[in-house]
Amino acid sequence: IALIATVGRKMAFIPGVSGKVFGALGANDINIRMIAQGPDEINIIVGVENKDFEKTIRVLYNSFIIGGNER
């Protein structure tokens, strides 16, 4: 399993971030095998198959950075 973290100081105050992560991965046929979030809610860690590691990074980058939702 490859672990990928989505991190942002303001994530705890922006509704729908986890939904956007999970939705983007699901829409791109990436199966999430594990989910973890710390108590401070500044990160979401997902575990995906090793073969999907690079694709997951691209999908999340395109969804949050290219998509214009960096905050």
C-alpha positions as CSV (number, residue, x, y, z in Angstrom):
1,I,0.0,0.0,0.0
2,A,1.2,3.5,-0.9
3,L,0.3,6.3,1.6
4,I,-0.5,9.8,0.4
5,A,-1.3,12.7,2.6
6,T,-3.4,15.7,1.7
7,V,-2.3,18.5,4.1
8,G,-3.6,22.0,4.7
9,R,-3.7,24.3,7.8
10,K,-7.3,25.4,7.0
11,M,-8.7,22.0,6.1
12,A,-10.6,21.7,9.4
13,F,-12.5,24.9,8.5
14,I,-13.4,24.1,4.9
15,P,-16.4,21.7,4.5
16,G,-16.2,19.0,1.9
17,V,-12.4,18.5,1.6
18,S,-12.6,14.8,2.4
19,G,-15.5,14.4,0.1
20,K,-13.5,16.1,-2.7
21,V,-10.5,13.8,-2.0
22,F,-12.6,10.6,-2.0
23,G,-14.7,11.7,-5.0
24,A,-11.8,12.6,-7.1
25,L,-10.1,9.3,-6.5
26,G,-13.3,7.3,-7.0
27,A,-14.0,9.2,-10.3
28,N,-10.6,8.1,-11.5
29,D,-11.0,4.4,-10.5
30,I,-8.5,4.6,-7.7
31,N,-9.5,2.2,-4.8
32,I,-8.9,3.6,-1.3
33,R,-7.7,0.8,0.9
34,M,-7.1,2.9,4.0
35,I,-8.1,6.3,5.5
36,A,-6.6,8.2,8.4
37,Q,-7.1,11.7,9.8
38,G,-5.3,13.2,12.8
39,P,-7.2,14.9,15.6
40,D,-6.1,18.4,14.5
41,E,-7.8,17.8,11.1
42,I,-5.0,19.3,9.0
43,N,-4.4,16.2,7.0
44,I,-6.1,13.2,5.3
45,I,-4.0,10.2,4.6
46,V,-5.2,7.6,2.1
47,G,-3.7,4.2,1.3
48,V,-3.9,3.1,-2.3
49,E,-2.4,0.2,-4.3
50,N,1.3,0.8,-5.2
51,K,0.4,0.8,-8.9
52,D,-1.9,3.8,-8.3
53,F,0.6,5.9,-6.4
54,E,1.6,8.3,-9.2
55,K,-2.0,8.5,-10.6
56,T,-3.3,9.4,-7.1
57,I,-0.7,12.3,-6.8
58,R,-1.7,13.6,-10.2
59,V,-5.5,13.4,-9.5
60,L,-5.2,15.2,-6.2
61,Y,-2.8,17.8,-7.6
62,N,-5.2,18.5,-10.5
63,S,-8.2,18.5,-8.2
64,F,-6.8,20.9,-5.6
65,I,-4.0,23.0,-7.2
66,I,-4.9,23.1,-10.9
67,G,-8.6,23.2,-10.0
68,G,-8.0,26.5,-8.2
69,N,-9.0,25.4,-4.7
70,E,-5.7,26.1,-2.9
71,R,-6.5,28.0,0.3
